[in-house]
Amino acid sequence: MQITPHPVYPVPTRAQFAADQDRCIQYLQERERRIFNEFDDPFRHGYIPDVWKKTDSLWDSGSGEILILGGNRASKTEYAAKKVIEKLLEKEGAKVWCFQTNSDNSIQMQQPAVWKYVPKELRGLKKDRITNIAYSQKNGFSEGTFVFPNSSQCFFRHYSQDIKTIEGGEVDFVWCDELVPQDWLDTIRFRLVTRGGILLVTFTPIEGYTPTVKSYLQGARDIERVKADLIGIDVPRVQQAQRKSAKIIYFHSKDNPFGGYENLKKTLAGASKAEILCRAYGIPTRAAVARFPKFSEKIHVVKPADIPREGTRYLICDPCSGRNWFMGWALVDPRDRLFFYREWPGEYIPGIGDPGVWAEPHGKLHDGYPGPAQKSFGWGLKRYKEEIDRIEKDNKEEILLRLMDSRYGNTRTQGKEYATTLIEECYEIGLDFHAAPTDSIAEGIDLINSLLDYDEKKEMSFNNEPKLYFSEDCQNMIFAMKEWTGADGKTGATKDPIDVIRYAVLAKLGHVEDSKDELESPFKCY
């Protein structure tokens, strides 16, 4: 009997064969049948790695956009090619676009993968009024397209074309492979809207942390982490991107049993950690480093229910002309730990609804792009006071002190009768603010890092714990903590949340045992 090599289906040992010859022969016959079917009709019978199933579950849970970052030969191209055929078959008249860097790469890399998964019964169909499936190894699909009998059509395009060629089209599924430029990605998203289409981007980060990859990874939150066997640390498997509909999944080289993982391991022996992360796990190295390297969502982000009940509460505000105020409520507990437990704009505002995010990832800007929450609601001081009163009274909170950016709050402007400041105008309507410390940005950053710090080699304890935490509800602050670099200066989209945090740590806010009587003693030296 012929025994075909296969990386997944084992061959019985001599001992097993000797113990039950008939059963082993039956198994080997079934094994050969499965292997034949895999190669004869990979669309229906091809081997499906667990990571493919995990990716499908992301689509099923409502994700409209997925970035697959893959190690070498991690099967991301195979997955995407099969998904192209699935989408063409599941809906009559479906439109699918496949993108590569240029025409040659499309013919050499992308089109053969798609052809592999065209069902066997469709490959020999003759051309008619609708059906047109013509493929050659040399030239790929005829005229860069093919049409199934159900009128579904696939088009192969590339980024070296004029971007105007994709403007105005409507599509159900788009696969962008390797180095898709940010402007193309932005345009493609609008082409999917009408049909409720989905977007798949596949990329091996050998070129590094490209602007497009950065736009996905900025502010990404880990959903699942796994152990990287080659370097002995946990690495992300699935992440939630800042864009709510987008997920990121990492295809590791080990996921593909056909990819020659053992040879890759030998090749990477002695390689740098960065190269191993890239080549084996699809994890790119950052091009711009955030200013808070010790910040960890696992350590410094807590559930709202885990915020201490006992403590002294503060409100810190960063107002600005032309956009909404950014505010954060903080609590200092008896152990001198500072917790930001609420931010504003939040998830829901009466009369406004969901304001959206404060800042969004951007492929070119280091500190993100202004989100919809920054767009001014056109509020005056009385409306801000009503909103602050609503929040604090609804939650029955006693706020010891409110702080405001001193440079903006103390700047005098000419009123109807005399020059006044924002802090003074707030005071006149019963909204008390004190000026926040004016220390340098660098000093504030150093203090934030100091409060984040702890000895990772020792067990967490009262004497070895961070002093700065954020509620899961404070997603804009969390995004800023991970992504703010300061490289975009005063115009940085994530600067306001960082300023609020900075004012709080510069003020060295402390816990006051009897906050009702000691309003003059809000500060404490750590």
N, C-alpha and C positions, 0 to 999 in steps of 0.2 A: 504493500500500500504506500502511495506517495504521501509524504508528510511535509506540508508546506510550512516554512518558518513564519511565525507570527509573534509579535511582542506581547500580546495580551492573553492569547489562548495557550496554556501550557501543554506540553507533551507528557503523557504518563511516563513515570519512571519504570525501570526494568522490574523493580519490586512490585509495583502496582500492576504491571502487565502480567507478571507471573501469578499474582494473587487472584486476578479475575480477568482472564483474557477476553472473554466475550464482551464484557462491559467496556473494556478499554477500546476494543475494535469499534463498538457502537459509538463511543465518544469521539474517536478519531474520524469516523465517517461524518458525524454531525459537524465536527470541527472543520473538515474540508468543505462541507456544504456552506457553512457560514463564511469562510474565507473567500470562496468563489463568489458568493453573492455580494460581498463587500466590494469586490473589484468589478463585478459585472453591473451592479446597480448601486453605486455609493449613495445616491440620494435616499433610497429607501432602506438600504441595509448596511450603510457605512457605520463604522464604530463611532460612538458618541461619547467623548470625554465628559467627565463630571462638570468641568468648568463650562462646557457648552450648555448643559442643563441649568447651571446656575445663571448664566447669561439670559437664557430663555425666561427664567423666572423673573428677571428684572423687567423684561418687556411685559410679562403677564401682570406684574404689579402696577403697571401704569407708566413706566418710564417711556418718554418719547424720544430720548437721545442717549446713546451709550458710547463712551470712549473705551476702546480696548487697547490697553498698553501691554505689549507682549515682549517676552524674551525671544531669543533666536529660536526659530522653528517651534513656536509655541502653539501653532494651529489657528491663529487668529484669522489668517487669510482663508483657510478652509472653512472656518465657521461662517465668515462673511459671505463667501461664495454660495454656500448652501442656503443661507438666509435669503439671498437674491432669488434663487429658484423658488423657495417657499412662498415668497411674496408674489411672484409672478403667477403661481398656480392657485393661490387661495382666493383671488379676486379677478373677476372678468374685467378686462380692459385696464389692468393695473399698469402704472408707469414707474419704472425703476431706472435710476441713474447710478452709474459706477464711475468713480473718478480716480485717476492716477496722476503722477507727476508729469508724464509726457506720453505721446502715442506709443513709442517703442516699449516703455515699461508696461503700458496697458496691455499690449499684445503679448509680451513675454511673461508677465507675472500675474495679471488680474484675469484676463480673458481665459487662459487655460484652466484656471481654478473654477471659474463659472461653468465652462464647458463640461468639466468633470462631473458636475452635479445635474446636468440636464438629463431627465429620465430617459432610459434606453429606448422606450417606445416612441419618443419624440425626435430622436436623432436622425432617423432615416426618412422623415416625412418630406414629401415633395412640396415644393413651393406652390401656393395657390393664392387666391385673392386676399387671404389674411395671413396664413402661415408662411414664415420665411426664416428658416434656421440653417444657415450655411456657415461652416467653420472649417478653417484650415490651420495647421500648426504654424505655417509661415506668416499668414496674414491675419489670424484671429477671425473674428466674426465679420462677415461681409458688410462693408460700409459702417463698421463699428456699432451694429445693432442686430437684434433678432426679435421675431414675433412668434408667440405661441398661438395655437389654434383658438384659445379663448380671448384673443385680441390683446393680451398683455404683452408689453414691449419693454425691452431693456436697451439702454443707450450707454455706450462707453465714451467718456469724455476725459479731458485732462486739463491741468491747471495752466499749461502753457498756452491754452486758447484764450481768446478775448472773453472776459467775464460777462460781456453783454450777451453771449450765446445762451446763457442760462436764465436771463431775465425774462419774466413773464410766463415761464412754464409752471405747470402744476404736476406734482409727483407724489407717489405713495411711499416710496422707500428710496433712500440715498445711502450709498456706501462710499465714503471718502477714505482712500487708502494712502497713508504716508504723506506727511508734510503738507497737508491742506492749508493754504494761506488763510489768515483770519478773515479777510474781506470776502473770500469765496464762501467760507463757513457762514458768515452773517447773511449773505445773499441766499444761500441754499435753504436756510431755516425758513425764510419767507415763502419759498417755493413749496414747502410742505404744509403750510397752514390750511389752505383751502380743502385739501383731501384728508386732513388729519394724519399726515404721514409721519414716519419715524426716520431717525438719522443714526447711522452707525459710522463711527470713525475708528480706523485701526492704525496703529503706529508702533514702530519699534524705535525707542528713543536713543538710537546710536548717535544722532546729530546733536543730542543734548536737549536742553529745556527750551523748546521752540515757543514763540509767542502763542501759538494755538494751544499747545499743551498747557502752557501757563494759564491761559484763560479758563481751562477746565480745573486745574489743580488749585488755583487760588481759592482759599477758603473751603476746600474740600474737607469733609468730615468722614472719619473712618466708620464704616458699618461692620466690617469683618476684617480680622487680621489673622495671619497664619505664620507658622514657623518657617523661616528660610533655612533649609538644611545645610546649605553651603557656607553660611556665615553665622548661624546659630542665633539669629535675632528674629523678632516678629516683624513682618512686613504687611502692608495693606493688601487685601484681596479685593474688597469692594468698598467704594467710597461714594458718598453723596456729594455731588458738586454743588456749588453755590446756586447755580440755576436749578430750580426745584425739579424740573422734569428730567434732569440729566444725572446719569450714574457713570461711575468709572469702575471698570473691572480689570484686573491684572491677570493675564495669561502667563503662567510660568512655563519655562521650557520643559519642566518635569511633567506637566499636564499632558503632553503629547507623547504617547508611547512609541510613535513612529518617527520621532524627531532626533534620535541619536543623543539622548541626554547624557549617557555615560561618557561619550566622546567629548561632549561639551564640558563636563566636569573636569576631565583631564586637561583640556585646553585652558580652563580658567584657574588651574592650580597655580597659586602664587600671585594671581592677579589682584589688583586693588579692590577694595570694598565697593567703590563706585562702579567699577567695570562689571563686577559680579552682579550687583543690583540691576544694572542696565541689561546685561546680556542674558542673564538667567531668569530675572523676575520682571523685566519691563519697567523698572523704576528709574525715572530720569533724575539727574542731578540738577538742583536749582541754579538758575543763572543769577538771581538776586536774592540775597539773604535777608530774612526778616530780622528785626532788631531784638526779638525776644526768644533766643534759641532754647531756653529751658521751658518755655510754655508748652504744656501738654494737655490735650483735652482729657486724657485719661486721669490726670492728676488734678488739674486746676479748674476743671468744669464739673459742677455737681448738679444733681437733680434739685428742683425747687423745694421738694419736701425735706432735703438735707440741709437747707439754709437754717442756721440756728435761730430759735425764736427769741432768745435773750440777747440783747445788744443795743447799741446806740445807732440810730438811723440818720442818714444824711442824704441830701439831694445836691448833685453837682451838675452844672449847666454850662454848655458852650453855645452861646447865641451867635448868630452871624446874619448879616444883611444879605437878602437875596435867596436864602434857603431856610428851612426849618431849624429850630433849635434842636440840639442833641442833648439829651439829659440822661443821667444815670442815678439810680437810687442805690445807696450802699449801706451796709450794716457792719459795725465793728463789734465782735463778740468779746466776752471777758478774757479770751485767750489772745486778744490783739490780732485776730484774723479779720481781714477786710474782705467782705463778700459783696459783689455787685449782683443784686437780685432782680433788678428791673431796669429796662432801658426804654427810652422814648425817642422817636416814634416806635411803638410796639406793634403787636399783631393786629389790634383792632382799636380804632378811634371813633367815637360817636360822631356822626355827620361826615366822616371821611371814609370809614371802612378799613380795609387792610391797606396800609400805605406802601407795602412792598419793602424791599431791602434798602438799607442806607447806601451800600456800595456793592458793585458787581465786579467779577473778574474781568480783566481786559488783557488782550494779547500784547499790547505795547506799553501801557502805563504800568509802572511798578506797583503803585498803591491802589489799583482798581479804578473803576469808572463810576461816577455818581449814579446811584440808583434812584428809583422813583420816590423814595421816602425823603430825599433831599429837596424835591421840588416844593416850593413854598405853598402853604395852605392859605396864605394871605392873612394870617392871624395877627391881631394886635395884642397888647399886653393883657387886657382884660380876658381875652379868650384863652391865653396861656394860663392865667391865674385860675380860670374856671376848670381847665383840664387838670392842672396840678391838684387843685382842691378835690376834684372828683376822684382822682386816683388815690390820694392819701386818705380821704374820708371813707371811701368805699372799702378800703383795706384796714381802716381803723389804726392808722399809723401815726405815731408821734415823731416828727422830724426835728431833731435838735438844731440843725444848722443847714442852711442852703448856701452853696458856693457858686460863684459865677466867674468866668474868665475876666480877670481884672483889667486887661488892656481894652477889651471891648466894653465891659460894663462901666468903666470909669472914664471913658472918653466923653468929653463934653461936646454937646451939640446945641445949637441955638433953638430954643423953643419959642413959643409965642411971646413970652414976656422976658425970659432970661435963659442963660445957658444951663443945661442940666445933663445928668448922666443917666444911663439906662438903669443902674442900680437905684438911683434916687427916684426915678419914675416908678419902678417896681414897688419901692417902699411906700410911695404915696397911695397906691391902690391896695396896700396890705399884703404885698408879696415880698417878704424879707429875703434879701440876698446879701452875703458878704463877699468881698473880693477875694478870689483865690490867690495863692502865692505866685509871685512873678519870677521864680527861679528859672534857670535856663532849661531848654528842652533836654539837653544832654544830661543834666542832673536828674530830671524827672525820669528819663529812660533808665539811668543807673539804679534809681530807687525801685522802679518797677521790677527790674531784673533781680534786685536784692530780695524783694518780697516773694518772687517766684522760686527762689533758690532753696534747695535742701540737699542733703547728702544722699544721693541715690544708692550708695553702697550700704547704707545703714537702714535699719528698720524705721519706718515712720513712727514718730512719737511726739510728745509735747515739745521736746527740745530739738526735734528734727522734723519740721514740717513747713511747707510754704505758708506765707501769710496773706496771699492774695488768691481769691477764687471768683468764679463767675457762674451764675445760674445758667442752665441750659436755655432758659428763656432769653438770654442776652446774646442772640446769634450775631448781631451786628458788631458787638464788642469782641466776640470770639473770632469772627472773621478778621477784624482789624488786628487783633493780637497775633494772628498767624501770618498776616500778609503785609502789614505796614513796614516799609523800609525807610521812609523819609526821603526817598530819591526824587519824589515829585514835589517836594517842598510844600509851600503853603496851599497849593491847589490840590494836594493829594486827597483822594476821595475818602480815605479811611482816617484822615487826620483828626476829625472831630471826636470820634469815639476814643482815640488815643489821648487826646487832650483832656477829656473828662476823667479818664483813669489817672492821667498825670497830675491833674489838679488835686485829686484825692490823696495820692501818695505824697505829694509835696506838702500838703497841709498836715500830714502825719496825724490823720484822724484817729481818735482813740475812743475807747469805751468809757462812758461816764456813768457811774453807778446810779446816781439819781438825776437823770437828765431833765426832770421837771424843774429843778431848782438851780442848776448850775450851767446856765446857757453861756456864761462867760468862759467856760473851761472845756472847749471842744477838742483841743489839740493835745496830742500825746507824742512823745518821742519814743520811737521803737528802740 
